[in-house]
Amino acid sequence: MKYQRSSALFKEAQRYIPGGVNSPVRAFKAVGGTPVFVKEAKGAYLYDEDGNTLIDYISSWGPLILGHAYEPVIEAVIDKARKGTSFGMPTEIETELAKLAISMVPNIDKIRFVNSGTEACMSAIRLARGFTGKDKIIKFAGCYHGHADAFLIQAGSGAVTFGSPNSPGVTQGTAKDTLLATYNDLDSVDALLKANKGDIAAVIIEPVAGNMGCIIPEDSFIHGLRELCTRENILLIFDEVMTGFRLGAGGAQEVLGVNADLVTFGKVIGGGLPVGAFAGRKEIMDHLAPDGPVYQAGTLSGNPLAMSAGLTMLTALNDQPAVFQSLDKKTQYLHKGLKKVLTDHGIPHQINRFGSMISVHFTKDPVIDFESATKGNNETFKKYFHGMLNRGIYLPPSAFESYFLNDALSYADIDKTIEALQSIAPELK
């Protein structure tokens, strides 16, 4: 496939936009080459500026469960836009979406809408600190909760030391309040709790990780984490920006059978438009302004376009529960096909899958946390990514990102994907 126009557009973008992109993973730094510039999309397909058609496996990083340009969402947004795009005042549709989300998700009584997943996670942490009166939080290496200062922390020198900033602009003062644990390792959490007794406000986690590839929580780990937080009077925050309304109508809480104290949302709850939300039990959420002392605000929060898209998407998912089974079956089919090709060609690999999230890791060892994810062969991944792209398959341009399937994908599309891998497999050895 040719990408002359994408290349020209990227060069022009670099003159005016840092790195030529508005989110770093789009720059193809991890895989090399020129980013693909999209012109339009429909269903399971992307149509780029060079006239190529690509089968899409990122679904705008998760929200497009029913495919691109899903007609009911498009119609709802157009209808709402004709009546005004933003008011900075309350609208009825905010309450309608809130009621629907609360009815679908276990263990939440109230929800506050914001404008991004980053904002949702940042606000949830502030609320947890305000509610508990404690300052420190625990996060897990490899989990991404947006680019707020408190989350851009790398590991310290040992299991019970605080971390240090991994981005200029994040202060040491901020870093000292973020403690890093190891995903799927309950002992690492317990060690931090013992070393910081009485100081920890919350533990935040991607219940099914999607930012180091798809990483599945061990049952004993995720249930044990709930027990530890209950024992130590610490709030458990599930970052369901990716998993909320994707793994099931009630998200990861429902599928895993674990209740969190606060839950953050994004992606799906906006039906493809920029939006986020955080939710929890009444006694926690009532600490938010204007009812309580914890301040959070946003002029465009709950804007009618995002609310109409989200309400239409969640209504469709709530009315069509079979979509989750359909997605699961398609993802299983993809998993089986990819695994057979890689196994037949003797290529070391691990495939992690949970619901409609899946990732391929080029390593012989199980991938259960960030450290094991980093052991994948990145040179093989680069060949894999570009080989698939040249055959019309668009995968995440990073070995550390989950694929997100959408239900517009047909089995013929998946067969074409498996055939593409078959054709490039000899190059991956």
KELOBA-925287 format. One record per residue (C-alpha): residue in three letters; y, x negated, z negated. Coordinates in pm, whole numbers, padded with zeros to 5 digits, always signed. Layout:
BEGIN
alaYXZ
...
END
This chain:
BEGIN
met+00000+00000+00000
lys+00356-00111+00073
tyr+00636-00099-00181
gln+00940-00228+00010
arg+01172+00053-00099
ser+01056+00033-00462
ser+01122-00341-00450
ala+01473-00290-00310
leu+01549-00019-00564
phe+01428-00241-00847
lys+01654-00527-00736
glu+01950-00292-00725
ala+01864-00145-01067
gln+01854-00493-01220
arg+02221-00536-01130
tyr+02325-00240-01345
ile+02046-00170-01597
pro+01902-00433-01837
gly+01575-00545-01683
gly+01617-00278-01419
val+01453-00017-01640
asn+01541+00215-01927
ser+01216+00155-02116
pro+01054-00193-02112
val+00693-00105-02019
arg+00819+00029-01684
ala+00921-00322-01577
phe+00558-00431-01509
lys+00608-00747-01719
ala+00253-00717-01853
val+00092-00692-01510
gly+00341-00855-01274
gly+00467-00719-00947
thr+00724-00455-00866
pro+00757-00128-01057
val+00681+00184-00858
phe+00983+00411-00816
val+00884+00778-00817
lys+01050+01030-00590
glu+00871+01345-00703
ala+00544+01469-00847
lys+00325+01777-00841
gly+00004+01855-01025
ala-00199+01536-01061
tyr-00004+01339-00800
leu+00295+01108-00788
tyr+00487+01062-00463
asp+00680+00736-00459
glu+00986+00620-00268
asp+00766+00438-00013
gly+00574+00751+00081
asn+00259+00663-00114
thr+00057+00928-00299
leu-00086+00820-00635
ile-00332+00989-00869
asp-00152+00987-01204
tyr-00323+00884-01529
ile-00018+00861-01756
ser+00119+01216-01727
ser+00467+01095-01831
trp+00293+00924-02126
gly+00128+01241-02248
pro+00332+01562-02227
leu+00222+01694-01889
ile-00110+01837-02001
leu-00109+02097-01725
gly+00021+01861-01459
his+00355+01772-01305
ala+00604+02045-01215
tyr+00397+02314-01388
glu+00552+02623-01236
pro+00605+02837-01550
val+00787+02548-01721
ile+01003+02481-01415
glu+01096+02849-01389
ala+01176+02871-01760
val+01404+02567-01747
ile+01585+02686-01433
asp+01638+03031-01582
lys+01773+02883-01906
ala+01994+02628-01728
arg+02174+02906-01542
lys+02286+03039-01880
gly+02408+02706-02011
thr+02255+02368-02085
ser+02377+02304-02438
phe+02591+02481-02696
gly+02578+02280-03017
met+02513+02616-03185
pro+02199+02801-03300
thr+01990+02987-03043
glu+01704+03233-03089
ile+01465+03026-02882
glu+01468+02746-03144
thr+01317+02987-03398
glu+01066+03117-03144
leu+00935+02767-03074
ala+00936+02682-03445
lys+00729+02993-03529
leu+00479+02918-03253
ala+00438+02550-03348
ile+00391+02637-03716
ser+00130+02900-03626
met-00068+02644-03423
val-00057+02341-03654
pro-00230+02332-03994
asn-00045+02254-04316
ile+00316+02283-04199
asp+00567+02542-04320
lys+00892+02427-04159
ile+00992+02214-03861
arg+01312+02037-03755
phe+01373+01963-03387
val+01527+01633-03274
asn+01563+01458-02937
ser+01286+01196-02925
gly+00971+01073-03093
thr+01163+00773-03227
glu+01415+01003-03391
ala+01137+01218-03536
cys+00959+00923-03697
met+01283+00768-03823
ser+01384+01100-03981
ala+01041+01158-04135
ile+01059+00819-04307
arg+01406+00894-04443
leu+01288+01232-04569
ala+00981+01075-04734
arg+01201+00823-04914
gly+01446+01090-05021
phe+01171+01322-05144
thr+00978+01056-05340
gly+01268+00840-05456
lys+01077+00530-05341
asp+01173+00277-05072
lys+00871+00105-04920
ile+00649+00232-04640
ile+00315+00118-04501
lys+00252+00112-04126
phe-00038-00029-03927
ala-00032-00327-03693
gly-00048-00202-03335
cys+00078+00148-03410
tyr+00411+00228-03246
his+00648+00478-03401
gly+00951+00421-03184
his+01220+00155-03194
ala+01390+00237-03524
asp+01450-00077-03734
ala+01192+00009-03999
phe+00910+00010-03742
leu+00984-00316-03555
ile+00810-00534-03809
gln+00541-00797-03756
ala+00285-00923-04006
gly+00370-01150-04295
ser+00168-01448-04410
gly-00096-01251-04595
ala-00238-00910-04663
val-00002-00827-04949
thr+00319-00987-04822
phe+00593-00793-04654
gly+00654-00847-04288
ser+00940-00996-04090
pro+01149-00858-03802
asn+00995-00886-03457
ser+01318-00798-03279
pro+01663-00954-03315
gly+01896-00703-03474
val+01645-00595-03739
thr+01750-00735-04075
gln+01533-00906-04334
gly+01656-00643-04579
thr+01503-00371-04366
ala+01184-00568-04310
lys+01114-00612-04682
asp+01055-00239-04718
thr+00792-00218-04442
leu+00439-00331-04529
leu+00176-00390-04263
ala-00188-00285-04297
thr-00483-00313-04058
tyr-00598-00004-03869
asn-00948+00112-03969
asp-00936-00115-04276
leu-00893+00085-04596
asp-00915-00226-04811
ser-00597-00362-04651
val-00415-00044-04753
asp-00555-00055-05105
ala-00440-00416-05144
leu-00085-00320-05048
leu-00088-00025-05287
lys-00197-00246-05577
ala+00060-00516-05497
asn+00342-00260-05470
lys+00244-00012-05741
gly+00486+00278-05766
asp+00714+00152-05486
ile+00560+00312-05176
ala+00705+00635-05042
ala+00480+00693-04745
val+00207+00570-04514
ile+00271+00640-04146
ile-00005+00619-03887
glu-00101+00725-03537
pro-00412+00925-03639
val-00562+00838-03301
ala-00380+00528-03185
gly-00245+00513-02831
asn-00026+00204-02832
met-00296-00063-02850
gly-00506+00127-02607
cys-00686+00431-02741
ile-00822+00339-03084
ile-01035+00592-03269
pro-01010+00615-03649
glu-01334+00571-03836
asp-01413+00885-04031
ser-01431+00705-04366
phe-01098+00534-04294
ile-00889+00838-04209
his-01034+01054-04487
gly-01013+00763-04731
leu-00647+00717-04640
arg-00580+01079-04733
glu-00754+01025-05066
leu-00560+00707-05142
cys-00226+00875-05068
thr-00315+01173-05286
arg-00426+00946-05571
glu-00109+00735-05559
asn+00131+01028-05499
ile+00233+00887-05160
leu+00318+01097-04856
leu+00086+01063-04558
ile+00273+01089-04227
phe+00082+01153-03905
asp+00272+01035-03599
glu+00145+01293-03352
val+00403+01221-03085
met+00109+01150-02852
thr-00172+01352-03010
gly+00014+01668-03113
phe-00090+01967-02899
arg-00291+01728-02677
leu-00612+01671-02873
gly-00621+02039-02963
ala-00389+02328-03039
gly-00347+02196-03393
gly-00338+01830-03298
ala-00516+01548-03478
gln-00496+01720-03817
glu-00712+02001-03684
val-00952+01783-03485
leu-01000+01520-03756
gly-01001+01766-04045
val-00734+01574-04236
asn-00407+01722-04360
ala-00095+01509-04352
asp+00214+01571-04565
leu+00455+01521-04275
val+00383+01530-03902
thr+00599+01404-03617
phe+00589+01545-03266
gly+00732+01464-02923
lys+00603+01469-02566
val+00413+01798-02538
ile+00642+02000-02765
gly+00914+01956-02505
gly+00695+02040-02207
gly+00811+01721-02033
leu+01175+01728-02141
pro+01317+01483-02401
val+01245+01629-02744
gly+01092+01547-03080
ala+01027+01722-03409
phe+00907+01658-03761
ala+00742+01911-03986
gly+00581+01949-04325
arg+00532+02159-04634
lys+00824+02370-04756
glu+00887+02169-05072
ile+00932+01851-04867
met+01128+01998-04576
asp+01368+02176-04813
his+01505+01832-04906
leu+01672+01818-04563
ala+02040+01900-04520
pro+02187+02157-04538
asp+01937+02278-04801
gly+01888+01938-04961
pro+02044+01592-04992
val+01860+01409-04710
tyr+02093+01402-04411
gln+01980+01436-04050
ala+02170+01583-03757
gly+02190+01589-03378
thr+02430+01762-03140
leu+02163+01819-02875
ser+01878+01893-03117
gly+01712+02220-03022
asn+01895+02236-02690
pro+01793+02539-02485
leu+01641+02349-02192
ala+01397+02152-02408
met+01320+02457-02621
ser+01242+02673-02317
ala+01014+02405-02170
gly+00839+02354-02503
leu+00795+02724-02572
thr+00645+02780-02227
met+00409+02483-02258
leu+00289+02566-02610
thr+00245+02931-02519
ala+00026+02830-02225
leu-00184+02600-02442
asn-00213+02860-02717
asp-00320+03127-02468
gln-00562+02899-02282
pro-00764+02713-02549
ala-01028+02631-02286
val-00788+02375-02139
phe-00877+02132-02418
gln-01248+02163-02340
ser-01174+02120-01969
leu-00972+01804-02033
asp-01240+01666-02262
lys-01510+01719-01998
lys-01300+01552-01727
thr-01230+01255-01954
gln-01600+01224-02038
tyr-01678+01231-01665
leu-01425+00954-01601
his-01562+00753-01894
lys-01920+00779-01768
gly-01822+00679-01413
leu-01609+00380-01512
lys-01871+00257-01757
lys-02149+00270-01497
val-01949+00067-01244
leu-01843-00198-01494
thr-02193-00222-01643
asp-02362-00244-01303
his-02135-00535-01209
gly-02184-00715-01540
ile-01816-00700-01638
pro-01763-00725-02016
his-01579-00414-02129
gln-01522-00155-02395
ile-01410+00200-02319
asn-01251+00398-02601
arg-01211+00773-02562
phe-01095+01060-02780
gly-01029+01397-02620
ser-00811+01340-02313
met-00705+00990-02422
ile-00901+00692-02288
ser-00857+00317-02235
val-01050+00030-02080
his-01060-00307-02260
phe-01204-00613-02088
thr-01388-00762-02385
lys-01748-00763-02502
asp-01657-00676-02862
pro-01570-00332-03006
val-01198-00255-03012
ile-01115-00100-03348
asp-00770-00239-03435
phe-00480-00441-03296
glu-00646-00781-03342
ser-00958-00679-03151
ala-00742-00514-02882
thr-00561-00844-02820
lys-00892-01016-02736
gly-00919-00832-02406
asn-00896-01045-02091
asn-00545-00976-01965
glu-00597-01158-01635
thr-00885-00924-01558
phe-00669-00631-01656
lys-00395-00741-01413
lys-00646-00755-01127
tyr-00783-00417-01232
phe-00439-00256-01250
his-00316-00381-00913
gly-00652-00324-00744
met-00648+00038-00855
leu-00281+00081-00767
asn-00345-00046-00414
arg-00608+00224-00381
gly-00378+00504-00494
ile-00458+00515-00866
tyr-00168+00487-01111
leu-00279+00357-01452
pro-00066+00249-01750
pro+00088-00091-01657
ser-00024-00246-01986
ala-00360-00316-02148
phe-00215-00176-02471
glu-00151+00179-02354
ser-00379+00480-02349
tyr-00438+00683-02033
phe-00345+01051-02064
leu-00532+01289-01837
asn-00384+01617-01718
asp-00581+01927-01630
ala-00448+01933-01275
leu-00682+01639-01205
ser-00982+01752-01003
tyr-01329+01605-01018
ala-01267+01484-00662
asp-00966+01290-00796
ile-01182+01137-01066
asp-01454+01051-00813
lys-01191+00877-00601
thr-01084+00682-00911
ile-01442+00572-00981
glu-01488+00476-00614
ala-01170+00269-00630
leu-01310+00075-00925
gln-01639+00030-00737
ser-01452-00131-00448
ile-01259-00381-00664
ala-01531-00454-00922
pro-01653-00775-00748
glu-01300-00917-00788
leu-01305-00857-01165
lys-01591-01090-01251
END
